[in-house]
Amino acid sequence: MSDGRLLIAVAVDRDGHIASHAGRALRWRVFDVWPGEAPDAIYTIELDEHANLHEWHVQAYPERHPLHAVNVAISATAGAGVIKRLSARGVTMLTTSEPDPEKAVKAYLTATLPDGLPHDEHSCGGEGHQH
């Protein structure tokens, strides 16, 4: 965890709950966190279908993705490939069973974020994402 300002993106579904799969999430709620202050939801990243992390991270070109600008990303599950590729861009990918985005961010900040669910490689095309 950082002693400075953090940008934390949380994958969210249409109902505003934490989305089940980081690689397929199209909506990310971004929280601005300053030391000693409550998280502030400042904007939402809305991705086109072809810009989800599964599609983006298997492209041949190295251009940055909008999530590469945050410090931490949170969803219910994430595959090893997404975790590795975000980490290479300086983003820590975490998973949690907490369904509420704001509660998840607060739990992360107090080191009490519940563990995420197991990732099912077969539901996302398996390792290597056979598109």
N, C-alpha and C positions, 0 to 999 in steps of 0.2 A: 504494500500500500504506500501511497505517496503522501508527503507532508505538504505538497503544493496543490494547485488546482487540478482537477480531473474532469474529463469528459467521459461519461459512462453511457453507452448505448444499450438499450434493452429491446430485444426482439419482441414485438407485440402482435397479437392476432386482431381480427376485426372487432372483437369484444373488449379489447384493451387489456387482456391478460397476457402473460408471458407466452410467446409462441413456442411451439413444441420442438422446432428444428431450426437451428441457426443457419444452416446452409440453404434452406428454402424460404426463409423469412423475407418478406417484401417490405415490412414496416418496422422501423427502429425508432423508439422514443429516446431522445438524448437528454441527459441530465447534466447540468453544470454544477460542479461541487467545489466549493471553496473551503479551505480549512476552517473548522469550527462553525460552519453554517449548514443549514438544511439543504438537501439537494433541490435544485430548481429545474423543472422540466422546461427546456428552452426551445426545442424544435423536434420535428419528426422527419426522418428520412424515409421517403416513399420511393421504392425501387421498382423499375420495370421488371417483368418476369425474367428477361435475359440478363439482368444485372444482379440476380441473387448470388450469394457467395459460391454456390455449387457451380454455376455457369461461369462466373467471373474468374474464379481461381484456376480453372482448367484452360483458360485462354493462353495463347502463345505470347501475347503482348503484356508487358509488365506495368502498364499504367495503374495509377492508384485508384482504389475503390473509395467511395465516401466513408466507409467504416475505418479506413486506414488513418483517419484523422482523430479517432477517439483513443483513449487510454485503455478502457476496459469495455468488453462486450459481454452481455449476459443473455442466455436463452435456457430453455428446459434441457435441450440436448445439443451436442455438437460432435461432429466426426473428427477424427485425428487429423485429416487433411486440412479442414477449416481452421482448427486450432493451430496447426503448424504454420499455415500461410499467414494467418493474422499475426502470430508471434513474430514472424520474419519482418513484419511491418511495425513492430513495437506495440501491438495490441494484445492484451491479456484476455483470452476467451474463457469465460466461466459458465458453468451450468448450474441450475438450481431447480428444486421442486416447488419453490415459492411461486404462486401464480400472480401476485401483485407486483408490477414493476417498481413502484416507489418503495414498497417494503423490501424488495430484493436489493435495491441500491442502498438503503439504510442498513440492511443486514450485512452487505459487503463492507460497508464503512466501519462496522463494529466487529468485523471478523466472525459473524454468526450466520453467514449465508448457508442455508441448507444445501446439501449435495444435490446434484442434478440426477436425472433419470439416465439409465443406460442408453447408449446410442445404437440404433438398429441399422447397420450398414446396408442390409437388404432393402429397406424401405426407401433408401436414397440412391439406389443403383449400385450399391456395393463399393468396395474399395476401387478407386479409379473412376468411379461414376460412369459406367458404360452408357453414354448418351447415344 
